[in-house]
C-alpha cells in the first residue's frame, strides 16, 4: 500500500540507505493527480497523500517530481473542508489531519509554500480559534490529550519548525503554553489516580480504536516541540 511504502522509503532514506522512490508510481492516479492507498479504493486518504508528499520533498529521484508535488498540493487544497481544516478517513478528528498537513507543508520550498500560504494560514487560524478555555482542544465537545497534541504540533511546527523560521508570536506562545499545561496536568491527574494514561478511541478501522504507542509518540513529540 502507498502509506507504508512512502513512510518506509522516507525512513530508509533518512537512515542513509539507497532507496528507489519510483516504487510509489504504481499508486499514482494520473487522471486525478493524487495517490491511492490501495488498488481499487473508493475514497482517497489525505494522510496517505501527505506521506507521499513528505517522501517526494526529501527523497530525490522520483520522475517529474515538481509536477507530481503540484498535483498533490491541488488535491490537498480541494480536500480542505469549509476552507478551514482537513479530515482523514483513518481518524475521526480533524486535528489529526490538519496538523499533518501543516507539518508537511512547512517543508515546502518557498515557491510552493507561497502558493498554499493562504490555505495554511486559514487552517492555522482555525486551530487557534478552537482552543478551549482550559488550554485543550477537542472536536466533539470533549477535551482530549491526543487532539491537544495535534493542535500544538500544528501551531508550534508551523511557526518554528524550520531552521531560520520566524519565532512563535506572543499569542501563539501563550496558546501553546496553555496546551502544554493542560496535557501535563491531565497526565499527572491520571497518574495520581493510579491509572495508566487513557486515550479515547479516535482511530478508524472496522470500529474505533486507540493505537496507544502511536498516540504516546504524538504526545511526546508535541510536548518536546512546545517546550522548546
Secondary structure, 3 states (H helix, E strand, C coil): CHHHHHHHHHHHHHCCCCCCHHHHHHHECCCCCCECCCCCCCCCCHHHHHHHHHHHHHCCCCCCHHHHHHHHHHHHHHHCECCCECCCCCECCHHHHHHHHHHHHCCCCHHHHHHHHHHHHHHHHHHHHCCCCCCCECCCCCCEHHHHHHHHHHHHHHHHCCCCCCCCCHHHHHHHHHHHHHHHHHHHHHHHCCCCCCCCCCEECCCEECCHHHHHHHHHHHHHHHHC
